[in-house]
Amino acid sequence: MTPRLLDIQQNVLSKNDRLARELRVSFEANHLFVVNLVSSPGAGKTTFLEHTLKQLGERAWGAAALVGDLATENDARRLERSGAPVRQIVTAGICHLEAEMIGAHLAGWDLPALDFLFIENVGNLVCPASYDLGESLRVVLLSVTEGEDKPLKYPPMFHSSDLVILTKIDLAAAAEFDRKTAYASIQAVAPEAPVLETSAKTGIGMQAWLEYLVGRREQWLAPAAGS
């Protein structure tokens, strides 16, 4: 049975990769910078994204979000408070988002009017690592309350991410968060990934995050501008 299981997994990933490539072509044609946010449950991903959407809107950037959860539309309702367009993807038990789900939920949106599209993936540090969603940037969030060794426990997710964001940094002292150990764990599996320390609650690091985000989009657009 093992070879059959492997064949099925390979076929699923092959289909996803093909659809992700098609999405990426569409995103690039529309100059839409897509950010895939991944984390474990409770890392503060929704709060972080809500503040990001709100602050981008205040700076006149067009931003929207797709939110993945196994059940409920609670996170989408929370994110709608930012004023940005938001759609919920209920996966009905699937522990990750797939490119086909993303494509199915884009219908009716004016993509050329948007600058950023955020995909809040299902809270899971395992399955989402294998699924390309056509994103321009993959960002993994790690809360100071989760433990400094999470990157070592889930290396594929951290290795496949372009940026590591430490969340809830205002709780670092209370959680007895060991920065040196955490940074060593990140460095061990994702040596090229920069790290930003943030707190959506207090605003720590959020300006640096927005500057990074806008800068990455400008870099991403540069080849098209030069062609």
Secondary structure, DSSP 4 states (H G I P E B T S, - for coil): -HHHHHHHHHHHHHHHHHHHHHHHHHHHHTT-EEEEEE--TTSSHHHHHHHHHHHHHHTT--EEEEEEESS-SHHHHHHGGGTS-EEEEE-TT-SS--HHHHHHT-TT--GGG-SEEEEE--S-SSGGGG---S-SEEEEEEETTS-TTHHHHSHHHHHT-SEEEEE-GGGTTTTT--HHHHHHHHHHH-TT--EEE--TTT-TTHHHHHHHHHHHHHHHHHHHHH-
